[in-house]
Amino acid sequence: MARRLVVIGGNAAGMSAASQARRRRGRDDLEIVVFERGNFTSYSSCGIPYWVGGLVEGPDKLIARAPATFRDEYAIDVRLRHEVVAIDLESRHVVARNLENGGEPVHVRFDDLMYAPGAEPVRPDWADGGLAGVFGMQTLDDGAALMDWLGAEPAPEHAVVVGAGYIGVEMAEALVRHGLRVTLVERGAEPMSSVDPDMGALVREAICGMNIEVRTGVTVTGLKESDGRISAVVTDSGELPADVVLLGLGVRPNSQLARDAGLPVGRTGGVVTDLRMRVADGIWAAGDCVETVHRLSGHPVHVPLGTHANKQGRVAGINLGGGYATFPGVVGTAVTKVCDLEVGRTGLLEREASAAGYEFVTAVVKSTNRAGYFPGAAQMTVKLIAERRTGRLLGAQIVGRSEAAKRIDVVAAALWHETTVEELTAFDLGYAPPYAPVWDPVLVAARKAAVAVERAGQ
Amino acid sequence: MARRLVVIGGNAAGMSAASQARRRRGRDDLEIVVFERGNFTSYSSCGIPYWVGGLVEGPDKLIARAPATFRDEYAIDVRLRHEVVAIDLESRHVVARNLENGGEPVHVRFDDLMYAPGAEPVRPDWADGGLAGVFGMQTLDDGAALMDWLGAEPAPEHAVVVGAGYIGVEMAEALVRHGLRVTLVERGAEPMSSVDPDMGALVREAICGMNIEVRTGVTVTGLKESDGRISAVVTDSGELPADVVLLGLGVRPNSQLARDAGLPVGRTGGVVTDLRMRVADGIWAAGDCVETVHRLSGHPVHVPLGTHANKQGRVAGINLGGGYATFPGVVGTAVTKVCDLEVGRTGLLEREASAAGYEFVTAVVKSTNRAGYFPGAAQMTVKLIAERRTGRLLGAQIVGRSEAAKRIDVVAAALWHETTVEELTAFDLGYAPPYAPVWDPVLVAARKAAVAVERAGQ
């Protein structure tokens, strides 16, 4: 009899794992059943803002592989709108409910279990009432619900986006493109707390020129309604009219089901796995529901990004299929684009480096994406953080206008291998006038950081 | 009495060294004299094609720092149009001639000598006659001479570029932009022998659509003249009319002066230095005149690129100034752009890997620069070469249309640290739909290479 793999969650991590397992084990050898709560499989959550903004035709274009593809080409039995409500490790069963018909729970036996239900938007108490017009943005179903709302009569005109992280700023831009008047509310002093405040200030200057009203240092305290619909956002400095509200306050791992089953959940709220993405005997997990290790702090972190979900899912699937692979952690890389502003980061921010116990120096330089004389040369700011004494690279942030953010990848690669800023100055990076000054901006920053390390002495 | 540093060559390497030395040692402590054969200091040779092509105003825009800046701000005595014709290590003197007045050679004592005369274009026997209208392209003076020729009456109409390496293809594009009919002649089967033939074929397809006539597998055997001017290029498959000829056959290190003085010159023709760029006691060298080590083959190589010249010059200058720095070699990175075609390479090509003694597997993938659904998504081809058994990354090549070539930098960073392709699959690279698919093209290639390594087994 074939073993049965049950997968909870049909997006990046779950379907990557299922596909990889299938490549290594045929259908006579392994039966694969996937329960997905929503209406879609394997889609790009990160693409939702571009759908809302009208740059991409959604939801279809955002789907990498539809359920039919998985059924026909991978012999994977995908059951949409099925929510797993319990895991019984003792009897090796899951209990699933069909959300469409509200029918009886079904019990499905498993030999291997892949746990990948993702994450869900953080909803503060004031957003917990289920008021119409208030949206989190995590699943493609969330995107579809928002698009329905924006298209309905009376058409919303005023949007308030709460939280100016990646999702917040991307959604703010999307809603402006959609034709709404948008206010972006952030409790902190600068938007994008994923970069240091000095770099966040550059982001604020830029997005203020994008028809987005930015209110920093403002805390939301409640919502106002009219006829069961959102009408205003109440803050500690007044009310903001709103007929649509976007929550950009981050996401939380969907780990309750695992916790209830007695599986280990870490202090980040994510499920704990080993390097092969194994949680327990025959139990695997990956994606936005797990925690992983930050290679620079050594701490567990919850980093809900599609790129990690795909990698972790692949690793779990290779192992599930009898191969061997590990996921060695993250270095905290993230890039985002707001209009033509590019923001990249990797490694630790100043506050994160301090929290990890590092003492450090910093270097900030301005340089250009291309040779200064080359047409289209545009300025960028690069910040490096390096450990005192050793000069070990700890983090980098880049803000620029063009060909800027992806330069963070070189630093990510350098961080991966515990490079010093001195060694980074020698890196053999591509140079030609259309691509870089003769000293790439990253190398200019490395030179300055190396001087800072030398000056800081012992 | 101040020590005296004499610098031979006033471009990237020489002036970087001089500037760094000055930063560490004041003018009362160190006198600096620079002899430069040409009319310019510290310029971008790599920018010449863009001057010829009309994208950049030359020569002024290509000069990073003029002699007056060095004199006034750095107290560096720059003597243009002075050629050093001999070095006497015994008496610690150089002999220099002023090329302007053909005057008596002057003898100048040195305590430290920085040797940085660069390289010069390879001129085959058939190009050795000094025929008017035949140009190498290395110095800004070469560029100025070409521009004079192109601007004179009768205006040249037919250009033949001999050699389809970086300089050849960049100059071919430049001459097309300048309004000439251009034929690019290459002895090899494909252009760009700096990439493997399968990738070179992609380049050929692309440049054939750029109004450049490409003739591969053709060898130039001589030139024809009319009234002392070039009139045609003779090849083994017929004559090509030409009133201007560009030599794109590579460059040779200017090491004869060093060799004559008894300084060590390696089998690449480049001067041999230690890691600090020291040649002998008080004698330093850097830039296009030296050889360096390729970190993957362990072999000495001559890689005449401005980026290395700048780095090596900086290292020499730090050491000259009493500091400590090393230049740890290269990994063979290079990027070029021909019209909108982007080409990048790093590490070893297949033939180079074989020559170094490696057995290897390869992986070639097609992917896109951005998420497939994102506006402006364009295809690129990525090739990885990995050592058999160990899976150690040995090299990479990328050909694409947009946001492609600089992705080579991540691989360059990975090569630097002897990463395996398996480990590369886990690299934490920036992901957002405007910048990359959820698996960056480099990671897609790493996955395929890892499978190839696994399949090749022991």
Chai-1 contact restraints between the chains, C-beta under 6 A:
chainA,res_idxA,chainB,res_idxB,connection_type,confidence,min_distance_angstrom,max_distance_angstrom,comment,restraint_id
A,C46,B,P433,contact,1.0,0.0,6.0,A-B,restraint_1
A,G47,B,P433,contact,1.0,0.0,6.0,A-B,restraint_2
A,L55,B,P375,contact,1.0,0.0,6.0,A-B,restraint_3
A,V56,B,Y373,contact,1.0,0.0,6.0,A-B,restraint_4
A,K61,B,Y373,contact,1.0,0.0,6.0,A-B,restraint_5
A,G306,B,V438,contact,1.0,0.0,6.0,A-B,restraint_6
A,T307,B,Y431,contact,1.0,0.0,6.0,A-B,restraint_7
A,T307,B,V438,contact,1.0,0.0,6.0,A-B,restraint_8
A,N310,B,V438,contact,1.0,0.0,6.0,A-B,restraint_9
A,P328,B,A426,contact,1.0,0.0,6.0,A-B,restraint_10
A,V330,B,D428,contact,1.0,0.0,6.0,A-B,restraint_11
A,V331,B,D428,contact,1.0,0.0,6.0,A-B,restraint_12
A,T333,B,D428,contact,1.0,0.0,6.0,A-B,restraint_13
A,T333,B,G430,contact,1.0,0.0,6.0,A-B,restraint_14
A,V335,B,G430,contact,1.0,0.0,6.0,A-B,restraint_15
A,V335,B,A432,contact,1.0,0.0,6.0,A-B,restraint_16
A,V335,B,Y435,contact,1.0,0.0,6.0,A-B,restraint_17
A,T336,B,A432,contact,1.0,0.0,6.0,A-B,restraint_18
A,K337,B,P434,contact,1.0,0.0,6.0,A-B,restraint_19
A,G344,B,G430,contact,1.0,0.0,6.0,A-B,restraint_20
A,Y373,B,V56,contact,1.0,0.0,6.0,A-B,restraint_21
A,Y373,B,K61,contact,1.0,0.0,6.0,A-B,restraint_22
A,P375,B,L55,contact,1.0,0.0,6.0,A-B,restraint_23
A,K406,B,G430,contact,1.0,0.0,6.0,A-B,restraint_24
A,K406,B,Y435,contact,1.0,0.0,6.0,A-B,restraint_25
A,I408,B,G430,contact,1.0,0.0,6.0,A-B,restraint_26
A,D409,B,V410,contact,1.0,0.0,6.0,A-B,restraint_27
A,D409,B,L429,contact,1.0,0.0,6.0,A-B,restraint_28
A,D409,B,G430,contact,1.0,0.0,6.0,A-B,restraint_29
A,V410,B,D409,contact,1.0,0.0,6.0,A-B,restraint_30
A,V410,B,A413,contact,1.0,0.0,6.0,A-B,restraint_31
A,A412,B,D428,contact,1.0,0.0,6.0,A-B,restraint_32
A,A412,B,L429,contact,1.0,0.0,6.0,A-B,restraint_33
A,A413,B,V410,contact,1.0,0.0,6.0,A-B,restraint_34
A,A413,B,A413,contact,1.0,0.0,6.0,A-B,restraint_35
A,A413,B,A414,contact,1.0,0.0,6.0,A-B,restraint_36
A,A414,B,A413,contact,1.0,0.0,6.0,A-B,restraint_37
A,H417,B,H417,contact,1.0,0.0,6.0,A-B,restraint_38
A,A426,B,P328,contact,1.0,0.0,6.0,A-B,restraint_39
A,D428,B,V330,contact,1.0,0.0,6.0,A-B,restraint_40
A,D428,B,V331,contact,1.0,0.0,6.0,A-B,restraint_41
A,D428,B,T333,contact,1.0,0.0,6.0,A-B,restraint_42
A,D428,B,A412,contact,1.0,0.0,6.0,A-B,restraint_43
A,L429,B,D409,contact,1.0,0.0,6.0,A-B,restraint_44
A,G430,B,T333,contact,1.0,0.0,6.0,A-B,restraint_45
A,G430,B,V335,contact,1.0,0.0,6.0,A-B,restraint_46
A,G430,B,G344,contact,1.0,0.0,6.0,A-B,restraint_47
A,G430,B,K406,contact,1.0,0.0,6.0,A-B,restraint_48
A,G430,B,I408,contact,1.0,0.0,6.0,A-B,restraint_49
A,G430,B,D409,contact,1.0,0.0,6.0,A-B,restraint_50
A,Y431,B,T307,contact,1.0,0.0,6.0,A-B,restraint_51
A,A432,B,V335,contact,1.0,0.0,6.0,A-B,restraint_52
A,A432,B,T336,contact,1.0,0.0,6.0,A-B,restraint_53
A,P433,B,C46,contact,1.0,0.0,6.0,A-B,restraint_54
A,P433,B,G47,contact,1.0,0.0,6.0,A-B,restraint_55
A,P434,B,K337,contact,1.0,0.0,6.0,A-B,restraint_56
A,Y435,B,V335,contact,1.0,0.0,6.0,A-B,restraint_57
A,Y435,B,K406,contact,1.0,0.0,6.0,A-B,restraint_58
A,V438,B,G306,contact,1.0,0.0,6.0,A-B,restraint_59
A,V438,B,T307,contact,1.0,0.0,6.0,A-B,restraint_60
A,V438,B,N310,contact,1.0,0.0,6.0,A-B,restraint_61
